[in-house]
Amino acid sequence: VLPSPDGPAPAVSITEIRQYLRAQDIPFHDGYSCLHTPSLFTGDRGDQPLSANAPFTLFIDKTTGSFLCTATLAEGTWQDFQANVELRHRGITPLAPASSEEMEEEMRQAREDARCIWERALPLWELLDEKETRETKAFFGISMVTDATLKRFGVRYLRTARSLVFPWFSPQDATLKGLKLVRVEKKGGTISYVEETLPRFDSYRNLFGLPLVGRRDTELVLTGWELDALALHQAAGVASLALPRGTSCLPPTLLPYLEQFKRITLWLGEDLRSWEAAKLFARKLSLKRCSLVRPGNLQPRPLEALNQGLNVTKILRSALPASHKSIVSFRQLREEVFGELVNTEQVSGVKWARFPELNKLLKGHRRGELTIFTGPTGSGKTTFISEYALDLCMQGVCTLWGSFEINNVRLAKIMLTQFAGRRLEDQLELYDEWADRFEELPLYFMTFHGQQNIKTVIDTMQHAVYMYDITHVVVDNLQFMMGHEHVSVDR
C-alpha cells in the first residue's frame, strides 16, 4: 500500500540532494541513476569527515532520494540518510535503519526454507544417468545449454517438484539469500513456465548472475529470464543478468548494482510487451547508456536464438540506441512500422481473458490510453471495473487502484471473491490459500478516500509508476476525486 495522504514521504529534488551533500562536505559523484558517496556505515567512525579516497559504496537514487550501501546492505529513505549524517556529527556510529521484526523473521524463515530446498536439489549433470539429464534438459528447452554454463551459474534441479532451481547469493558474502523455482506446465499444445520465489516475490530482489560479474566489466546485457542469461553468456560470452520479475518491474533498489556499466543492452523477450518494458526500464537506467534489442522473427528471446543456432553476437550488435533525437526520418522508423504490421494482435494490447466481447470493442489494454466508464449509481461500474482490472492484473499488468468511493478493505474483498470465483464467506478454511495467491498479483492501492487534492493524487501516481512500473491506473470515481461542489461545472 502506498503512503497515506496525511504523511507521504516529502518529495526531494536532485538539486536539494546535491546541495545537502555539499553543505555537509560529503564527497559524491554523479552516476546514471544514482549519486555515489562513501558509505556512512563502513570505515572511519564518528565526526571525521568522509574521505574522498574511501570506496564510494553508498548510492542515492536521483528520483526518490532513497539510499543503499552495497557494502553493508543498509538501505533507507532520504530522511533516514539525513538522520544518519546528524548522528555522525555527534560522534555516534550511524546504524542502518532496521526493518520490522516481522519482516526480519519472514526473511530469516525464507532463507532457512531456501537452504533446505537447495540442499535437496541436485546439479543437473549429477542426475542418475545421462538419459535422465538429457530428458530433463529437453523438457525445459535447454538441450543446447552446456553443463559448464549450468555449473557456472549454479543451476540445480529439484526432482520432487520437477523444477529448476536458481540460487540468489548475497553479493556481499556469497551466502544463499533465496531461490527461484521454475517448472513447466503443458496445457494442450502450449507450454508455460510457472515460477515461485523464496522469499515472496515482492521481497525477492535477485539480479541473477550478479556474483559472476567482474568489477571491471563495463558492458552488460539485461534479460527478463534466468535461462536467457545462461544462453547469452554461453553464446556471446557477455556479462548478463536476469531481472527478478521479468518484464513486469525493475525495482529501484536494484539500480545501484547496475551503476558500474557504461553500456547496457536490454533484451527482455520476444513480444511487444517486452519491448514496451525495455523502453520503460531504459528511462530509469538513463537512456544515453541503453540499447534495446527489438523483438522480431530473426530476433527471438536469447534462449530461442541459441536453440535456433542464430548469431547472438550479431543480434546484440544490431541493438538500437534507446535515446533517439527529436527528429527522425522514416528510414529510422521503418523497422518499427514493420513490427506493428507483423504483430497487429500484440499492438492492439493485452487481451481480457474473461471478456471476449470487450476485446472486440476495445481490442485490448494499451498504455497511454484513457477509457471512461459511465452509468447511474448502483449499475455495477465498480464491480465490473474491479473484474476488468483483475483480469489484466492476473496477466502481469501492474495495476494501481485509486478508490475514492469505497474503502480498500471492501474493494479488496470484492476482488478476492472475483479472483477465487467462489463465496469465501461460506468456505473460510480456504481463505488463506486464496489470499496467498492474491497477494502475488502486481496490485497496489492508493490510500485516499473522499475528496482529494488533485496534485497529491498525481504525485502519488507518479511515485507508484517509478517504484512499481505501474502500467494501468484505475480511478473510481472522478466525481469523488473532484469533490461534489464542482458537479455543476463541466470539468
Secondary structure, DSSP 8 states (H G I E B T S, - for coil): ----TTS------HHHHHHHHHHTT---EE-SSEEEE--SSSSS-TTS---TTS---EEEETTT--EEETTT--EE-HHHHHHHHHHHHTT---------HHHHHHHHHHHHHHHHHHHH-EEGGGSSSHHHHHHHHHHTT-TTS-HHHHHHHT-EEEGGGTEEEEEEE-TTT--EEEEEEEEEEEETTEEEEEEEEES-TTT----BTGGGS-TT--EEEEESSHHHHHHHHHHH---EEE-TTGGG---GGGGGGGTT-SEEEEE--SSHHHHHHHHHHHHHH-GGGEEE---BTTB--HHHHHHTT--HHHHHHT-EES---S---HHHHHHHHHHHHHTHHHHT-B--SS-HHHHHHH-SB-TT--------TTSSHHHHHHHHHHHHHTTT--EEEEESSS-HHHHHHHHHHHHHTS-GGG-GGGHHHHHHHHHTS-EEE----SS--HHHHHHHHHHHHHHH---EEEEE-HHHHH-GGGTTS--
